């Protein structure tokens, strides 16, 4: 039986070969065609069952009513032909579709689209693009999958069908997928035996199997296959051994690494970018841990050379006699010097065509008999460079006796025995004359010169046999003469007579600037370099020294008796002094220059206590005995000026009238309220006041003491004094002058409020007022009396007039 589902208008009939019934799920009429042996159609059966039990092959048709048309089906070994209207749903002959679901969700067809290769085709609708193969019990499972873009077949597990399945297909035109969903491994089996699998770690071949290309093994678990003749591998890991039957070819700039990591690298390098070389270079690179390359017999390849690592590469070519200790070392290039070292031997032989032409031994450089040292080149290029600071850098000997010795320490050349030299002697390193020997110069005046080579620190030295006495340095700017012995000048001496910008400096044992003269600034420094702006500078603290009582640490003028040369009997000298500071007149080429404090002698301040030193009494200037004179009689006069700590100057000066006297200061500070009093002879003392003293405020207010005096600042406090007074204008304003009045207010006609600057103690004070502009009928009165104010009311007593504005004067008495 075949069951058709869906719309019977499109699913109207099926041809069944060898079947026994056609089943229609909905009520559709069906009639039998004229054919012997067919049962009558059951038109009353709502199921629409039509039975055909005796059909003969190739003889009978079945006609099924398909809406307004008929469909005919012929039964035979296979469907031969069918006539049908346009529409899907009928398996109609060789090109009929068999559909499931609504519309074209899923269909099956035997397709003849390829005339030479007919094919069975399953079509999946666009709404799913998925076909599932599963157990019958899981047919109704909700697979919970989204519609795909390309067809995919899912073969489900019976364990958890919804989540575990093999997904095949999803070909997007480039890539197709085989996916083990819900699992971990895709096994690849042959005849039921797993030969390999794919998992998250990659492709795995079962032990004993191998990878092959074109049926030729290329790799198994341990070995590359015999078919591998080339490789693009960049690394093969660690090889425990390898035998090559052919060439090992490494491309340009590819390293052959020996040892752990990159101890030794061998490459054919194309890095040579020199314009004269277009060829590759063979390079052997050594690691920093050793920097040694050994060439030795194969039998000694594992020898412990016991040679420490070096900073720069070295090549060791070993002897086969004792390889570990006898070898030729080449290299060790430091950037300046490289070495060729015969280790374990005595001689380095340099040969030409097998013949030794030069040997180097511990004794030096040896030239065989009949060999010469030839210098070729232009003038000035043939130099023999000797090592510096060797007493015997080069010797020319005769037998066992030195004839000429080159000393590069001094430097000098010693010629033994005494030699007569005819011609010019140019001594650039020094010349030593034996005892009693002279250098005689003959010739005309001006031609006997000693010419020193320029640019030498020791161009000429005069020695005492063991030490330099005089050294002439032509390397320093202006040349330098170094004298290492006492100098006695018997005659006039002028330094820098040509007025050049030359300096002179005298060093002490501990102070490099004991005395400094700067020719460029015409300045002098003692203890330090010169100071800009000063003609002479002294820096006593540049060197530690002892402090001695009454000795100046910077400048000390000793107590001495000075003999004054006779300048005429009974002569008079205006001013005599050991140190004299003359009047200084300062000028400048700049205009408008102002100096706020200009002086001849400037003392910044008194000494300052510092580490481990405390001064009991400190002075900016100290005169131990004698007197300090300011000005001289008959002179222009001198003053003593005291500058304030913030501003201002107080000047003390003597009167211009001729007078001479002495003031003696009191022996102490005196007491409070005492004053300085003189005895008439210039001796001053502190004295107490014996007369009246100023009255206090209380005494003034009491007005009863006769032992004190009234002072202007307190006289208003007396009981008899007016405490305030004022004149008021007709307009009600204060008329100046007034006393102790803050303001006068015009309240209304004839009424004025008077406010005091200093209040009375209370309201029990009195005031007097007088109207100044009217007759006797005008009367001033007071009301609203307070300690700080009072109100004035001016009345005209004439009938019907009342309060009037009028000029009035007031005075007040009372206690404040």
Secondary structure, 3 states (H helix, E strand, C coil): CCEECCCCCCCCCECCCCCCEEEECCCCCEECCCCCCCCCCCCCCCCCEEECCCCCCCCEEEEEEECCEEEEEEECCCCCCEECCCCCCCECHHHCEEEECCCCCEEEEEECCCCCCCEEEEEECCCCCEEEECCHHHCCCCCCCCCCCCCEEEEECCCCCCCCEEEEECCCCCCCEEEEECCCCEEEEECCEEEEEEECCEEEECCCCCEEECCEEEECCCCECCCCCCCCCCCCCCCCCCCCCCCCCCCCCCCEEECCCCCEEEEEECCCCCCCCCCCEEEEEECCCCCEEEECCHHHCCCCCCCCCCCCCEEEEECCCCCCCCEEEEECCCCCCCEEEEECCCCEEEEECCEEEEEEECCEEECCCCCCCCCCCCCCCCCCCCCCCCCCCEEEEECCEEEEEEECCCCEEEECCCCCCCCCCCCCCCCCCCCCCCCCCCCCCCCCCCCCCCCCCCCEEEECCCCEEEEEECCCCCCEEEECCCCCCCCCCCCCCCCCCCCEEECCCCCCCCEEEECCCCEEEECCCCCCCCCEEECHHHCCCCCCCCCCCCCCCCCCCCCCCCCCCCCCCCCCCCCCCCCCCCCCCCCCCCCCCCCCCCCCCCCCCECCECCCCCCCCCCCCCCCCCCCCCCCCCEEEEECCCCCEEEEECCCCCCCCCCECCCCCCCCCCEEEECCCCEEEEECCCCCEECCHHHHHHCCCCCEECCCCCHHHCCCCCCEEEEECCCCCEEEEEECEEEEEEEECCEEEEEECCCCCCCCCEEEEEECCCCCCEEEEEECCCCCEEEEEEEECCCCCEECCCCEEEEEECCC
